[in-house]
Amino acid sequence: MNRNKIIHIPDLISIGIYSALYFILVGVAEMLVVVIVPGYSYSYSPAMSALMTGAVFMLMVAKVPKFGAITIMGSVLGLFFFLSGLFPFALVPSVVAAVLADVVAYIFKYKSKIGLLLSYVIFSFNTTGPIIQLLFSPDSYVANLKERGKDASYIQNVFESISNYTGALAFVSLIIAAIIGGLFGQKMLKKHFIKAGIV
């Protein structure tokens, strides 16, 4: 294998930095959703995250255009979901979405704008683990909330905000937000980061 395609220690450091930035922005996105959207609004946090993290994704891929980089960055969040006591399978969407996004970017050789945009849209599904449990496995979500010490009134408030169309709206908004966030990230990369010599 060409050594230029292998992830080395400096690459891991870069991936770690961008993963940390990504993690922070996802946290900020969740807080913004709580403030902006009334009720238990975490179903829409993946969309807000996708809207805010496009620049970090595009910059990381530009700095480390190697297979495995996207997988590592996406899996970090999934690991956090798992270790924080969320539904164990919350880890699965993070890893699957990250690997698929890596495959798509690899096919397009990490250079095609369309390919990287598609990769980012797929990658953005890595934050959906917790809401998949909420929307499609509510009994296990309730059990998880009880294990974390949430009382009956809190749990009732959670499900009062969930309707038959919440899942569809959450995933459609995620795709739209990822397209916007990805395009914005590409524009930022070209306008600021490349000119500044960061990539």
C-alpha positions in Angstrom: 0.0 0.0 0.0 1.2 3.5 -0.8 2.5 5.1 2.4 0.8 8.3 1.5 -2.5 6.5 1.9 -1.7 5.2 5.4 -2.8 7.1 8.5 0.3 8.1 10.5 0.8 9.8 13.9 0.5 13.4 12.6 -2.7 12.4 10.8 -4.1 10.9 14.1 -3.3 14.2 15.8 -5.1 16.2 13.2 -8.1 13.8 13.3 -8.1 14.1 17.1 -8.2 17.9 16.9 -11.0 18.0 14.3 -12.9 15.3 16.2 -12.7 17.4 19.4 -14.1 20.4 17.4 -16.8 18.3 15.9 -17.7 17.0 19.4 -17.9 20.5 20.8 -20.1 21.8 18.0 -22.5 18.8 18.3 -22.9 19.7 22.0 -23.5 23.4 21.1 -26.1 22.3 18.5 -28.0 20.3 21.1 -28.1 23.3 23.5 -29.3 25.5 20.7 -32.1 23.1 19.8 -33.3 23.1 23.4 -33.4 26.9 23.4 -35.0 27.3 19.9 -37.4 24.4 19.7 -40.1 24.1 22.4 -40.7 20.8 24.2 -38.4 17.8 24.2 -36.6 18.8 21.0 -33.6 16.4 20.9 -35.1 14.7 17.8 -33.9 17.7 15.8 -30.4 18.0 17.3 -28.9 15.9 14.4 -30.2 18.4 11.9 -28.7 21.3 13.9 -25.5 19.4 14.2 -25.3 18.8 10.5 -25.9 22.5 9.8 -23.1 23.5 12.1 -20.3 21.0 11.5 -19.9 21.0 7.7 -16.8 23.2 7.8 -15.0 20.9 10.3 -15.8 17.8 8.2 -14.5 19.4 5.0 -11.4 20.8 6.6 -10.6 17.5 8.2 -11.0 15.6 4.9 -8.8 18.2 3.2 -6.1 17.8 5.8 -6.3 14.0 6.0 -7.7 12.7 2.7 -7.1 9.0 3.7 -9.4 6.1 4.3 -10.2 5.7 8.0 -10.1 9.4 9.0 -13.8 9.9 8.6 -14.5 6.6 10.3 -12.4 7.6 13.3 -14.0 11.0 13.7 -17.6 9.6 13.4 -16.9 6.7 15.7 -15.7 9.0 18.5 -19.2 10.4 19.0 -20.7 6.9 18.9 -18.3 5.8 21.6 -19.3 8.8 23.7 -23.0 7.8 23.3 -22.2 4.3 24.4 -20.0 5.3 27.4 -22.5 7.9 28.6 -25.1 5.2 29.3 -27.3 5.7 26.2 -29.0 2.8 24.4 -26.1 0.4 23.5 -27.0 0.4 19.9 -26.6 4.2 19.7 -23.0 3.3 18.8 -24.1 1.4 15.7 -25.5 4.4 13.5 -22.4 6.4 14.3 -20.0 3.7 13.1 -22.0 2.6 10.1 -22.6 6.2 8.9 -18.9 7.1 9.4 -17.7 4.0 7.5 -20.2 4.5 4.6 -19.2 8.2 4.4 -15.5 7.1 4.3 -16.3 4.7 1.5 -18.1 7.3 -0.6 -15.3 9.8 -0.1 -12.7 7.2 -1.0 -14.6 6.3 -4.2 -14.4 10.0 -5.2 -10.8 10.1 -4.1 -11.5 12.8 -1.5 -11.5 15.5 -4.2 -15.0 15.6 -5.8 -17.2 18.4 -4.3 -20.3 16.3 -5.1 -18.7 13.2 -3.7 -17.7 14.9 -0.5 -21.1 16.5 -0.1 -22.7 13.1 -0.4 -20.2 11.7 2.1 -21.1 14.5 4.5 -24.8 13.9 4.2 -24.3 10.2 5.0 -21.8 11.1 7.8 -24.4 13.4 9.4 -26.5 10.4 10.3 -23.9 9.4 12.9 -25.7 11.6 15.5 -29.0 9.8 15.1 -28.4 6.9 17.5 -30.2 8.3 20.5 -33.2 9.6 18.4 -33.6 6.2 16.7 -34.1 4.7 20.1 -36.5 7.4 21.1 -38.6 7.1 17.9 -38.4 3.4 17.1 -37.8 1.7 20.5 -39.7 3.9 23.0 -40.0 1.2 25.7 -36.2 0.7 25.8 -35.8 4.5 25.8 -38.1 4.8 28.8 -36.2 2.1 30.6 -33.0 3.9 29.9 -34.4 7.2 31.3 -35.5 5.4 34.4 -32.0 3.9 34.8 -30.6 7.5 34.6 -32.9 8.6 37.4 -35.6 10.5 35.4 -39.1 10.6 37.0 -42.5 9.9 35.5 -43.3 13.6 34.8 -40.0 14.0 32.9 -40.7 10.9 30.8 -44.3 12.1 30.1 -42.9 15.4 28.9 -40.6 13.6 26.6 -43.3 11.7 24.8 -45.8 14.6 24.7 -43.4 16.2 22.1 -43.4 13.1 19.9 -46.0 12.7 17.2 -46.5 10.3 14.2 -44.6 12.6 11.9 -41.7 13.5 14.2 -39.4 10.8 12.8 -40.0 11.8 9.2 -39.6 15.5 9.9 -36.4 14.8 11.9 -34.7 12.8 9.1 -35.9 15.1 6.3 -34.6 18.1 8.1 -31.3 16.3 8.8 -30.8 15.7 5.1 -31.6 19.3 4.1 -29.4 20.7 6.9 -26.5 18.4 5.9 -26.7 19.6 2.3 -26.7 23.3 3.5 -24.0 22.6 6.1 -21.8 20.7 3.6 -22.1 23.4 0.9 -21.3 26.1 3.5 -18.3 24.0 4.7 -17.0 23.7 1.1 -17.4 27.5 0.6 -15.5 28.2 3.8 -12.8 25.8 2.8 -12.2 27.5 -0.5 -12.7 31.1 0.7 -10.8 31.2 3.9 -8.9 28.0 4.8 -7.1 27.5 1.4 -6.3 31.1 1.0 -4.9 31.2 4.6 -2.7 28.3 3.8 -4.4 26.0 6.4 -4.8 23.3 3.8 
